[in-house]
């Protein structure tokens, strides 16, 4: 009889936590967050999720923090939140339910909450803790159809000061397994006084694999890329101080001249080109500013260095660059910017989801030479990592609390 009473007592104590867990997972699923995993023990809660709903990762994190605070009103435990991209761990937040409640009720300031919390790119321990847990609301196998704009331009003469070519670029992309992406980007010219008539065609058609091992991230992509390149491209980043402040990076590509024509047939010719570089990136965390230096061989086989200085302001990037080369041209200088477009919140992920592309990118080459040029092989987890940096998330979270 005593054992029966004890069992009833223990079950009664545990019911609120079971309800809180189920309530939290349902809230995250209903909001459209994916790849959710949950583990709870005596003193800790471990949660992972992937955001394919909000355009800005900090806004998704703010939603998760408020959901956590509201779901566990009677519990005080340490919380570890793992953020993913393409099923790969990107960054980690550690806090406590008590501090979350104090932040939510304005009893402590956002700055004080940050002092009591940890944001890091070191994710191994928590990822290992969650690996055995069931994956809820999987993102794999779903198809997104983002539509974006691409602008080519050239300074003209007094009759036509700026010559333009405006392309609408729908894309089909799917993450079909952890780190595996297949995508195809189709370009349709809608306005053109820059060149002869350009027929609609596939610009990018590729398969890509992202890998993370500790603080080393690798991307391997094969297929058809921009600037009429057909072949293989690899990229690697190593965050050797367990933070975004410093990273070593390297790249190697081997491609031929090739592209898909308007009839989806591949045209190619022998033009083997090797490209490679090794570089160092320093990030000023306080101002979210990158200073990037690379040395290597570029698209037109010129050899030299590239220096980029880029400021990130939430979702806006403004950069200046200098490319100094031997070979084709001596120097190329200019600036570039990337701004968000479309809605702040996409439709909930479904089997097929139309959406706007998340950003518009435009470079300006002051000297107009081809020094330091590269091709674009499509987005990947390494490029996306800048949104998951602890400094970026800290800056972005502030306006939600």
C-alpha positions in Angstrom: 0.0 0.0 0.0 2.8 2.4 0.9 4.6 1.6 -2.4 1.4 2.4 -4.3 0.9 5.7 -2.5 4.6 6.6 -3.2 4.1 5.8 -6.9 1.0 8.0 -7.1 2.9 10.8 -5.4 5.9 10.6 -7.8 3.6 10.6 -10.8 1.7 13.6 -9.5 4.9 15.6 -9.1 6.0 14.7 -12.6 2.7 15.5 -14.4 3.4 19.3 -14.6 6.8 18.7 -16.2 5.4 16.2 -18.8 2.7 18.7 -19.6 5.2 21.6 -19.9 7.4 19.5 -22.3 4.5 18.6 -24.5 3.1 22.1 -24.4 6.5 23.6 -25.5 7.0 21.1 -28.3 3.5 21.8 -29.6 4.0 25.6 -29.5 7.3 25.2 -31.5 5.7 22.9 -34.0 2.6 25.1 -34.5 4.9 28.1 -35.1 6.6 26.1 -37.9 10.0 25.4 -36.3 11.5 22.1 -37.3 14.1 19.4 -36.3 13.0 19.7 -32.7 14.7 17.5 -30.1 14.1 17.5 -26.3 15.8 15.9 -23.3 15.2 16.6 -19.6 16.9 15.2 -16.6 16.9 16.2 -12.9 18.6 19.6 -13.2 18.7 20.4 -16.9 16.6 20.8 -20.0 18.2 20.3 -23.5 16.3 21.6 -26.6 17.3 21.9 -30.2 15.4 23.4 -33.1 15.8 24.7 -36.7 14.3 27.9 -37.9 13.0 27.9 -41.5 10.2 30.3 -40.7 11.7 33.6 -39.5 14.1 35.4 -41.8 16.3 36.6 -38.9 17.6 34.0 -36.5 17.5 36.3 -33.5 13.7 36.7 -33.9 13.2 32.9 -33.9 15.4 32.7 -30.8 13.2 35.3 -29.1 10.1 33.3 -29.8 11.7 30.1 -28.4 12.9 31.9 -25.2 9.4 33.3 -24.5 7.8 29.9 -25.2 10.2 28.3 -22.7 9.5 30.9 -20.0 5.7 30.5 -20.4 5.7 26.7 -20.6 7.7 26.0 -17.4 6.2 28.3 -14.7 6.7 25.9 -11.8 10.2 24.6 -12.7 13.7 26.1 -12.3 16.3 24.3 -14.3 19.3 25.1 -16.4 18.4 25.3 -20.1 20.7 24.5 -23.2 19.2 25.6 -26.6 20.9 24.3 -29.7 20.2 26.1 -33.0 20.5 24.1 -36.3 20.8 24.8 -40.0 20.2 22.0 -42.5 20.2 19.6 -39.5 23.7 20.8 -38.5 24.5 22.3 -35.1 25.4 26.0 -35.5 25.4 27.7 -32.0 24.3 27.2 -28.4 22.6 29.3 -25.7 22.8 28.3 -22.0 20.6 30.1 -19.5 18.1 29.1 -16.7 14.3 29.1 -16.5 14.5 31.5 -13.5 16.5 34.1 -15.4 14.2 33.7 -18.4 11.2 34.5 -16.2 13.0 37.5 -14.7 13.8 38.7 -18.2 10.3 38.2 -19.4 8.8 40.1 -16.5 11.3 42.9 -16.8 12.7 42.2 -13.3 16.2 42.1 -14.8 17.5 44.0 -17.8 18.5 42.3 -21.1 22.1 43.2 -20.3 22.0 41.6 -16.9 20.4 38.5 -18.4 23.3 38.3 -21.0 25.8 38.4 -18.1 24.0 35.4 -16.5 23.9 33.4 -19.8 26.3 31.9 -22.3 26.2 32.1 -26.1 28.8 30.0 -27.9 29.6 28.2 -31.1 30.9 25.2 -29.1 28.1 22.7 -29.4 29.5 19.2 -29.1 28.5 18.2 -25.6 24.8 19.3 -26.0 24.6 17.8 -29.5 25.8 14.5 -28.2 23.2 14.7 -25.4 20.4 15.2 -27.9 21.5 12.8 -30.7 19.5 9.8 -29.3 16.3 11.8 -28.9 13.5 11.6 -31.5 13.5 14.2 -34.3 10.2 16.0 -34.3 8.8 17.9 -37.3 11.6 17.0 -39.7 12.6 19.5 -42.3 14.1 16.9 -44.7 12.5 16.3 -48.1 10.4 19.5 -48.2 10.8 21.8 -51.2 11.1 25.6 -51.0 10.6 27.8 -54.1 12.2 31.2 -53.3 12.1 34.0 -55.9 14.7 36.7 -56.0 16.1 39.5 -58.1 19.5 39.9 -59.7 20.8 43.1 -61.2 23.7 43.4 -63.7 24.7 46.9 -64.6 27.4 49.0 -66.3 28.1 52.8 -66.3 27.2 54.0 -69.8 27.6 57.4 -71.6 25.7 60.7 -71.7 22.8 59.1 -73.6 22.4 56.2 -71.2 24.2 56.8 -67.9 23.5 53.3 -66.5 22.9 50.2 -68.6 20.9 47.6 -66.7 19.9 44.0 -67.0 17.2 42.8 -64.4 16.8 39.1 -63.9 14.0 37.4 -61.9 15.4 34.2 -60.4 13.1 31.5 -59.1 14.9 28.6 -57.3 13.9 25.1 -56.2 15.8 23.9 -53.2 15.5 20.9 -50.8 17.5 19.6 -47.9 16.9 15.9 -48.3 19.1 14.7 -45.4 21.4 16.1 -42.7 23.7 18.6 -44.5 22.6 17.5 -48.0 21.1 20.1 -50.3 19.9 20.0 -53.9 19.0 23.2 -55.7 18.4 24.7 -59.1 18.3 28.4 -59.9 16.6 29.6 -63.1 17.2 33.1 -64.5 14.6 35.1 -66.6 15.7 38.5 -68.0 12.8 41.0 -67.8 14.7 44.2 -68.7 17.9 44.5 -70.7 19.7 47.4 -72.3 23.1 46.1 -71.2 23.7 43.3 -73.7 22.2 41.3 -76.5 19.0 39.2 -75.8 19.6 36.7 -73.1 17.4 33.5 -73.1 16.0 32.1 -69.8 18.2 29.3 -68.5 19.4 27.4 -65.4 22.2 29.3 -63.8 22.9 27.0 -60.9 22.1 23.2 -60.6 24.0 21.5 -57.9 24.2 19.1 -55.0 25.9 20.3 -51.8 27.1 18.6 -48.6 27.8 20.5 -45.4 29.8 18.8 -42.6 30.7 19.9 -39.1 33.3 18.3 -36.9 33.9 20.2 -33.7 34.8 23.7 -34.8 35.7 22.7 -38.4 33.0 23.3 -41.1 33.3 22.0 -44.6 31.1 22.4 -47.7 31.5 20.3 -50.9 29.4 21.3 -54.0 29.2 19.7 -57.4 27.3 20.9 -60.5 26.8 24.0 -62.6 27.6 27.4 -61.0 27.5 31.0 -62.0 29.9 32.5 -64.5 29.4 29.4 -66.6 31.5 27.1 -64.4 30.9 23.3 -64.3 32.7 21.2 -61.7 33.5 20.8 -58.1 34.0 23.4 -55.3 35.1 23.0 -51.7 35.2 25.4 -48.8 36.4 25.0 -45.2 36.3 27.2 -42.0 38.1 26.5 -38.8 37.2 28.5 -35.7 40.3 27.8 -33.7 39.5 29.8 -30.6 36.0 28.4 -29.9 34.4 31.7 -31.0 33.6 33.7 -34.1 36.4 36.1 -33.5 39.1 34.3 -35.6 38.8 31.7 -38.2 41.2 30.2 -40.8 39.5 29.5 -44.1 40.5 27.7 -47.3 38.9 26.8 -50.7 39.7 24.7 -53.7 37.7 24.4 -56.9 38.3 22.6 -60.2 35.9 23.5 -63.1 35.4 23.6 -66.8 33.6 26.1 -68.9 30.0 24.9 -69.0 26.3 25.7 -68.6 22.7 24.7 -69.2 21.2 26.2 -72.3 17.6 27.3 -72.7 16.6 23.7 -73.6 18.2 22.3 -70.4 21.0 20.7 -72.4 24.6 21.0 -71.0 27.1 22.8 -73.2 30.7 22.5 -72.1 34.2 22.8 -73.5 37.7 22.0 -72.1 38.8 24.9 -70.0 40.2 23.3 -66.8 40.7 26.0 -64.2 41.9 25.5 -60.7 41.1 28.0 -58.0 42.2 28.1 -54.5 42.9 30.4 -51.5 43.8 30.3 -47.9 42.8 33.2 -45.6 42.3 34.6 -42.1 39.1 36.3 -40.9 39.0 38.6 -37.8 35.6 39.6 -36.4 35.2 42.6 -34.1 32.4 41.1 -32.0 31.3 44.4 -30.5 30.6 46.0 -33.9 29.9 42.8 -35.8 32.6 43.7 -38.3 34.8 41.3 -40.4 38.3 41.9 -41.7 39.0 39.1 -44.2 42.3 38.5 -45.9 42.9 35.8 -48.6 45.6 34.8 -50.9 45.3 32.5 -53.9 44.4 31.9 -57.6 41.1 33.3 -58.9 38.7 32.6 -61.7 40.7 34.2 -64.5 43.9 32.5 -63.2 45.3 35.7 -61.7 47.2 35.2 -58.4 47.1 37.7 -55.6 45.3 38.8 -52.4 41.8 40.0 -51.5 41.0 42.2 -48.6 37.4 42.7 -47.5 36.0 44.8 -44.6 32.3 44.1 -43.9 30.0 45.5 -41.3 26.9 43.5 -40.3 23.9 45.4 -38.9 21.4 42.7 -38.1 20.4 41.6 -41.6 22.2 44.3 -43.5 25.8 43.9 -44.7 27.9 46.7 -46.1 31.4 45.9 -47.3 34.5 47.4 -49.1 37.1 45.3 -50.9 40.5 45.5 -52.6 41.7 42.8 -54.9 45.4 43.0 -55.9 46.6 40.5 -58.5 49.3 39.5 -60.9 48.2 38.4 -64.3 45.0 39.5 -65.9 44.7 42.8 -64.1 46.5 44.5 -61.3 43.7 45.9 -59.0 40.0 45.8 -58.4 38.4 47.9 -55.8 34.8 48.6 -54.8 32.0 48.0 -52.4 29.1 45.6 -51.9 25.9 45.5 -49.9 23.3 42.9 -49.0 19.8 43.9 -47.7 16.8 41.8 -46.7 13.8 41.7 -49.0 10.4 40.2 -48.7 8.5 39.3 -45.6 10.0 39.0 -42.1 8.2 35.7 -41.6 7.8 33.0 -44.3 4.8 30.7 -44.7 5.0 27.6 -42.5 7.1 24.8 -44.1 5.0 22.5 -46.2 5.6 19.9 -48.9 6.1 22.7 -51.4 6.4 26.3 -50.1 6.6 29.5 -52.3 8.6 32.3 -50.7 10.6 35.4 -51.4 14.4 35.2 -51.4 15.8 36.5 -48.1 18.2 39.1 -49.4 19.3 41.3 -52.4 23.0 41.5 -53.1 24.8 44.0 -55.2 28.5 44.6 -55.7 30.1 47.7 -57.3 33.5 47.4 -59.0 35.1 50.8 -59.2 38.0 49.7 -61.4 36.0 47.4 -63.5 38.7 44.7 -63.9 38.3 41.0 -63.4 41.0 40.8 -60.7 40.0 38.5 -57.8 36.7 37.3 -59.4 35.1 34.1 -58.2 31.9 32.2 -59.1 29.0 31.5 -56.8 28.2 27.9 -56.0 25.0 28.5 -53.9 24.2 29.0 -50.3 25.5 26.7 -47.6 25.9 26.4 -43.8 29.3 28.1 -43.8 27.9 31.2 -45.5 24.8 31.1 -43.3 26.9 30.8 -40.1 27.2 34.6 -39.8 23.5 34.7 -38.7 24.2 32.2 -35.9 27.3 33.9 -34.4 26.8 34.7 -30.7 27.5 38.4 -31.3 24.9 38.6 -34.0 22.2 36.9 -31.9 23.0 39.0 -28.8 22.6 42.2 -30.9 19.4 41.0 -32.6 17.7 39.7 -29.4 17.9 43.0 -27.6 15.0 44.6 -29.5 12.6 41.7 -28.5 13.1 42.1 -24.7 
